[in-house]
Amino acid sequence: MVKSRPFRQEAAIVWKLYEAGVVREICYREDMRGVFISADAENASSLLQELNRLPMVRDEVLSLEIIALLPFTGFKALFKS
């Protein structure tokens, strides 16, 4: 079990964001060291504001890459009557 104080602080905040419905999914990356977080927010700016509260992000131990996504609409076009 990881007992490092920064990690525990980080995890506690992520857990609160998960419970609040901001963080939807967390996965370890296979291709490199790190995690993928799927999150919901009004926009990238509001998400960045939430994630900048994380101690290791704030202290520049971790970096973020925010990629805005749109709903997939391909099925609608494919199966349109």
C-alpha positions, -999 to +999 in steps of 0.1 A: +000+000+000+013+035-009+015+057+021+033+087+007+016+119+019+015+136-015-001+105-031-027+102-003-036+139-006-038+135-044-060+104-041-083+120-016-090+149-039-095+126-069-119+105-049-139+136-040-140+146-077-151+110-085-179+112-060-189+146-074-192+131-109-163+151-123-140+121-126-157+092-144-129+067-149-092+062-140-070+037-158-033+030-157-015+036-190+001+005-206+024+025-229+040+047-203+040+055-166+009+074-157-028+074-157-057+083-179-086+101-163-120+104-181-138+135-167-169+156-173-169+194-171-186+224-187-154+232-206-116+226-205-110+257-184-133+246-156-118+211-157-083+225-155-093+246-125-105+215-107-074+194-116-050+222-107-061+216-071-042+183-071-010+187-051+012+169-076-002+189-105+002+221-086+038+212-076+045+202-113+053+166-104+025+156-128+015+171-160-019+172-176-031+169-212-067+178-216-084+166-248-120+179-254-143+152-268-177+154-285-204+127-286-200+101-314-228+107-339-217+082-366-244+057-358-271+082-364-258+090-399-252+053-406-286+040-396-307+070-406-340+058-423 
